[in-house]
Amino acid sequence: MNRKYRRPPAEPAGTSGSEILRDDTRNVAERARAAGVEAVYQERDGLVHVFADYMPEGKAAFRHIAEFVRGRGLAGQ
């Protein structure tokens, strides 16, 4: 959370609304954007700490991350 941003790659981030790290994750995304990084933060209500990939909401979160990465040419690097 205290790292300095120097042209890091695009950064997807997300938490549940009740996640203990929600505020920290949101702050990291805000700091990254302030440093010129393409950062996206999504908050999803009703989820547990780890988004299980067998839950519809978890699958949607994983799809969003995959689309984010693929859309920026970052997959497979």
Secondary structure as GFF3:
##gff-version 3
##sequence-region A 1 77
A	DSSP	beta_strand	11	16	.	.	.	ID=ss1
A	DSSP	alpha_helix	22	34	.	.	.	ID=ss2
A	DSSP	beta_strand	39	44	.	.	.	ID=ss3
A	DSSP	alpha_helix	56	70	.	.	.	ID=ss4
###
